[in-house]
Structures are given as C-alpha cells and as structure tokens.
Amino acid sequence: MFCTRRAEETFVVSGSNDQSLKLWRFVEDKEGERVLRVKQTIINAHSREINTVTVSPNGRFIATGSLDKTAKVLKSRLLSESHFVLLCVKVMRCT
C-alpha cells in the first residue's frame, strides 16, 4: 500500500496491490479521537498494482502510477464532509 497526505489536509489517499485507490477522511470517534475512515474506494483504478500516489500542493489533483505502465491524474472535489468526487482528467501510457 502506498499513501500520501499533506500535513494541513484532512484526507489521505492510498493505492494498493489490489489495484484500488482509496480516499480516507479524518473523523472524530465517540471518544473524541481523530481516526481515519474510508470515504471512497475506486475498484480497478488501474489494471495492475498501484505503486505510487501523490497529491498536488493545493489538494485538488491526485496522481497515481501503476505497474500497468500508466499514470493517471484525477481531480478531487469535496462535496460534503462525507463525500468526495474523483474525476479522471488525464491518462498517460508509458512505453
């Protein structure tokens, strides 16, 4: 699993060997502790393992790289405290 997080952000992005991309959000549990909860999962974000994930400095874009020889750029948008939208804006194939 590969994760990335900007210090001032309230979310974490992870990519894994099962080809999924997950957005996690910090929430407060019953005891008032900050914990991570999965808010969105993209199944088969790539056709092989995801081996790198990064978030742009402004938090609006997520880039992923995979052993399927593609890099994808996704635009992230927070619709509410509990819902993200990810839109693929660019796919690049490495040869």
C-alpha positions as CSV (number, residue, x, y, z in Angstrom):
1,M,0.0,0.0,0.0
2,F,1.2,3.5,-0.8
3,C,-0.2,6.5,1.0
4,T,0.2,10.2,0.7
5,R,-1.1,13.1,2.9
6,R,-0.4,16.8,3.1
7,A,0.1,17.9,6.7
8,E,-2.7,20.5,6.6
9,E,-5.2,18.3,4.8
10,T,-7.9,16.2,6.4
11,F,-7.7,13.3,4.0
12,V,-5.2,10.5,3.0
13,V,-5.1,8.8,-0.4
14,S,-3.8,5.2,-0.7
15,G,-3.2,2.9,-3.6
16,S,-2.6,-0.8,-3.3
17,N,-1.7,-4.2,-4.8
18,D,-5.4,-4.9,-5.4
19,Q,-5.5,-2.0,-7.9
20,S,-7.8,0.0,-5.7
21,L,-7.5,3.7,-4.9
22,K,-9.0,4.8,-1.6
23,L,-9.7,8.2,-0.1
24,W,-9.7,8.3,3.7
25,R,-11.0,11.1,5.8
26,F,-10.1,12.0,9.4
27,V,-13.2,11.9,11.6
28,E,-13.8,12.1,15.3
29,D,-14.8,8.9,17.1
30,K,-17.1,8.6,20.1
31,E,-14.1,9.3,22.4
32,G,-13.1,12.4,20.6
33,E,-10.1,10.8,19.0
34,R,-9.2,11.6,15.3
35,V,-9.3,8.4,13.3
36,L,-9.2,7.5,9.6
37,R,-12.3,6.1,7.8
38,V,-12.6,5.1,4.2
39,K,-14.8,7.6,2.4
40,Q,-14.5,6.4,-1.2
41,T,-13.0,3.4,-3.0
42,I,-12.3,3.1,-6.7
43,I,-12.1,-0.5,-7.6
44,N,-9.8,-1.3,-10.5
45,A,-8.4,2.2,-10.7
46,H,-5.6,0.5,-12.7
47,S,-5.3,-2.9,-14.3
48,R,-2.2,-3.8,-12.2
49,E,-0.8,-2.8,-8.8
50,I,-0.6,0.9,-7.9
51,N,2.9,1.7,-6.9
52,T,2.8,5.4,-6.3
53,V,0.3,8.0,-5.2
54,T,0.7,11.7,-4.7
55,V,-1.4,14.8,-4.1
56,S,-0.9,18.2,-5.6
57,P,0.1,21.0,-3.2
58,N,-3.3,22.6,-3.4
59,G,-5.0,19.2,-2.8
60,R,-7.1,19.4,-5.9
61,F,-5.3,16.7,-8.0
62,I,-4.2,13.2,-7.3
63,A,-1.7,11.3,-9.5
64,T,-1.2,7.6,-9.5
65,G,1.3,5.3,-11.1
66,S,1.0,1.6,-11.7
67,L,2.7,-1.5,-13.0
68,D,0.3,-1.4,-15.9
69,K,2.6,1.3,-17.3
70,T,0.0,4.1,-16.9
71,A,-0.1,7.3,-14.8
72,K,-3.5,8.8,-14.1
73,V,-4.3,12.3,-12.9
74,L,-7.6,12.7,-11.0
75,K,-9.3,15.8,-9.9
76,S,-10.7,15.6,-6.4
77,R,-13.6,17.6,-5.1
78,L,-15.0,17.5,-1.7
79,L,-18.8,17.8,-2.0
80,S,-19.5,17.5,1.7
81,E,-17.9,16.3,4.9
82,S,-18.6,12.7,3.9
83,H,-18.4,12.6,0.1
84,F,-15.6,13.1,-2.5
85,V,-15.8,13.1,-6.2
86,L,-12.8,11.9,-8.3
87,L,-12.8,12.6,-12.0
88,C,-10.0,11.2,-14.2
89,V,-8.6,14.1,-16.2
90,K,-5.6,12.5,-17.9
91,V,-4.2,9.0,-18.6
92,M,-0.6,8.7,-19.8
93,R,0.8,5.4,-21.0
94,C,4.5,4.7,-20.7
95,T,6.2,2.7,-23.3
